[in-house]
Amino acid sequence: MGLISELKLAVPWGHIAAKAWGSHQATPVLCLHGWLDNANSFDRLIPLLPKDFNYVAMDFGGHGLSSHYSPGFPYHYQNFVSEVRRVAAALKWNRFSLLGHSFGGAVGGMFSCIFPEMVDKLILLESLPFVLDTNEMDNLLTYKRRAIEHVLQVEASRKPEQVVSPEEMLQRLLKKNSHASEECGKHLLQRGTTQVATGVWLNRDRRITWAEHCLDFVSRELFMHYIKNLQARVLLVKATEGYYALRREDDADKETVMFVVSSLKSVLKERFQYFEVPGNHYIHMNQPQQVARVISSFLQNKEGTPASL
């Protein structure tokens, strides 16, 4: 399935960039990348998925080739949720499926609860539909404070973009993402950097740092309340060596994940499927064939009953 087109969708602060595969007439699937990543996140997975769908992978605002937000405005989780609504409106989609990796899954989860009638299927790749406040209570005000201070700091510094060699940029990315392979890192930087005479600089808005700064953490009680609104069928694919919390590689808090899985099972019943596959957080880029089969079965399955693998 060849790449069909690069899209530029107008928004009040500029544009949202996206790339599309497949026919515009086919069943739509919107792909949402992880924190600090971009639409190239799905380049290796989408060609392995069923051809009779229209896949669109968007760059969230301030990421990839999308415009940065206007000066003075912070990036917040709810803004990204609203970008999904804007993209659907621009593409004239009334109902579609969502495929979200990591942070993109949390954006897709919230969108699917706010606009339940618009989402047919929700696929969560190494992701939960919400980020729970378990173990985070003592940090919440600190996150909010740091978020405000960071934006003010960036505005005050006015430093020009740092230009470094492509190799140094790759090493920086790999240092921050031990789960990303070198090939995967290069692929993300293709869309995540701009080449200039003396090297490359990051396209990403410097106001964006830690996901914790922009998230809405929800309690277990609120989580249970939200998921009762879901109309979508949900597939959650967990990598055995993946993250159990937000970009915390040393966090083995499987209890939260198990709570989410058992809650989704009890609320959605046969509309929910859970699979574990061998691999790490970037499974969809490093070994896309490991997840392609289960995602393909889920997309093609009309009844929502577990597909036999």
N, C-alpha and C positions, 0 to 999 in steps of 0.2 A: 504494500500500500504506500504509494509515493506521497510525499508532502504536497498537498494541493495549494495551500496559500498562506501567506503571512497577512494577518488582519490588524487594522488600526481602528479601534472603536472610540468614537468621540465621547469625552466626559468633560464636565465643567472645568477641570484643572488641566486638561490636555487630552491624552488618549490612553487607553488600555491596549497593550499589544497582545496578540495571540497568534497561535499557529493552528491550522486546520488540516485534517486528513479526511478523506472520504467525500461522498456526495452530500450536498446541502439538503437534499431531499430525504436522506437517511435519518434514522432515529438518533437524536442528539445526545452526546455525552460530554459534559464539561469537566476538564481535568484541572485540579488545583494543586499546585506545588507546595513544598515545605518551606519553612522559615529560611530566609536568605537564599533560597534556590531560585529557579525560574522555569519557564515552560519547557526548556530542553530536558528537564527531569523525566519526561515521558517519551523521549525520542526512541528509546530502545524497546520499550514495552508496547507502544501502540501498533507497530507493524506486526506484532504477534497476536493481536486481538482480532475478533471477527470483522470482516471487511464491510459488512452491511450496516455500519454505524457511522455517524458524522462526529468525529472526535475533535474537540477544540480545547487546546491547552492555553490558558491565559497566564500572563505575568501579572501578579498582584501589583498594585500601585507602588512606585518606588523600587521595584525589582525588575530585573531583566531589561526589556526595551520599553516598559511602560513609563509614563510621565511621573515625575516626583510630585508629591502634594504641594499645594501652594505654601509660600513661606508662612511660618507661624503656626501651622497646623500639625499636631502630632499624628502618628500612625496608631490607630486603635483597632483591635479585633473586629468591632462592630462595623468599622469602615470597610474592612475586607469582605464582610458578609454582604454589605450593601453593594460592593463592586460586582458580586455574583449576580445580584438582581439587575444591575445596570447592563451587564453583558447579555443576560437573557433577554432584556428589553431590546437591546441593539440588534440582536440576532433574531428577534421576533419568535423566541421560544416560549411556549406556554407550559410545556411539560418536558422534562429531560432527566437524565441520570447524572450523578456526580461521582467522580473518582478522585479521592483526595489522599495525598501522601502526607503523613506527619501533621504539621500545622494546617495544611490544606484540608485534612479530614475534619479537624475541629471547626474550621470555617464552614465546611459542607454540612456538618452535624447541626450547627446552629441554624444555618439557612433552611435545612430540611424541617426543622421544628417551627420556624417562623412562617415559612411558606410551604406547608405540608402538601398542598394540592399540586404544587409545581414539580415535585420530585418523585420520579418513578422508582429509581434504585439509587442507593447510597453505598458506595464501595469505599471502605476505610482501609488504607494500606499503611501498616505500621503506625496506627493512629487510633485515637478514641474520639467519639463524637463531641465530647466536651472535656475540658481539663478540670479535674476535681481539686477542691481545696485541701484534700487530705495532706497532712504534713506541711501545709503552706500557710496556715493561719498567722503564724508569727511574722511571716515575711511580707504579707500583702501591702501594708502601709509603706514598707521600705521600697517595694517595687514601684509603687505609685510616685513616691518621692524621687527615686532615681530617674524615672521616666521624664518627669518635668525638668529635673536638673540637667539631664543629658541634652535635651532639646535646646535649652538655654545656652549650654556650653558650646554646642555645635554652631549655633547662631553667632555667638560672641567670637569664636575662633577665626572664622572666615579664612581658614587655610585653604590654599588651592588643592585640588585633587592630587593625591600622591601617585606619581608615575613610577612603576617598577617594571622589571623585566617579566615576561610571561612566566618564566621558570620560578621566579620568586613569588609571584602571585599564586601559582599552583601550590607551592610549598606551604604558603600561608593558609590556603583553603584546606589542604590535607591535614595540617597541624590542628585546625579547629574541628575537622570532621574525620576522625580516625576510621569511621565506617565507610567513607567514600574511597573508592579505588582511584588510582592515578588517571585512568581512562575516564572515569565518571567525573572527576574533578575538571579535567580538560574540557569535557563536554559542557559542563555548567558554566565554565568561564568563557566559552565561545559566545554565549549570549549575555553573560554577566559582566563583560569588560568591553572597553572601547580601545582600539589600537591607535596610538599616536606615534609621532616620529621616534620618540625616545623610549617607548615601551607600551604598557597598558595601564589604564585606570579602571577602577570599579564603577559600574553604572549605578549601583545601588545607592539610594539616598542615605547619607550618613546619619540622618536622624533615627534610622532603624538599627537597633542593636540587639538587645535580648528580648526574646518572645515574652518572657515574664512581664516585661514592662508594659506590654500592650494587651495582655490577655484579660478575659473575664474568667476568674476561677469560680466554679459553682460548687455548692454543697451537694452532698448525696441526696438530700431531700429535694432540692431544686432539680437535680439531674433526673430523679424519678418522675417528677412533675413534667418536665420538658419532654421526655421521650414518649410520654403517653400521647403526645400530639403527632408523632411520626405516622405518616401514611405510607412511606417508602418501604420497600424491601431492603434489608441491610445485610451487607457482607463485610465481615471484619477479618482481615488477613494479618496475622501476627508472625513476625520472623523470630525464630527461636533465640537468635543472638541479638535481637533488636533492642530498642530503648523501652524501658517500662515507665519512664517519666520524660519530661520535656528536655531533650538534649542533655540528659544527665547520664553519662555513659556508665557511671558506677552504681546506678540506682537499680536495685533488684527488687523493687516493691511490686511483686506480682499480685499482691492482694487487691490493689486498686483495679488492676486490669480484670481480675477474676470477678470483682464486684460488678464492674461495667458489663462484662460478658453475661453473667447470670441474670442481671437486671434486664438487659435487652432480650434475653431468651424468655424471661417470664412475661414481659410486656408484649413483645412482638410475636412470640410463639413461632409458627412455621415461616414467618416473614424474616426471620433472622438466621444467618449462618455464620459459623466461626471456623476458621482454618488456621493451623500453625504450619509454617513451612521453614525448612532449614535456610539460614541466611542471616544477614544483619540489617541495620536500619535502611540501607540503600539497596535492598534486595531487588527492587524494580529496575534499577540501573545496572547493578553488578551481575545479577543472574535473572534477567526478566522472565526466562522460560519457567522459573520456579513458581511464579505467580500468574503467568498468562493463562494457564489451563483452567485454574479455578475461577478467574475473573471472566474468561470467555464463557464457561458453562453458566455462570450466574447471569451474565448479560443476555444470553440466548434463551434462558429458561423463562417461559411465559408464566408458569403457575406459581413460581416462587417456592416450590417444594425443593428440598435439597437435591441437587443434581448428582448423579452417581459419577464418581471419578475413577 
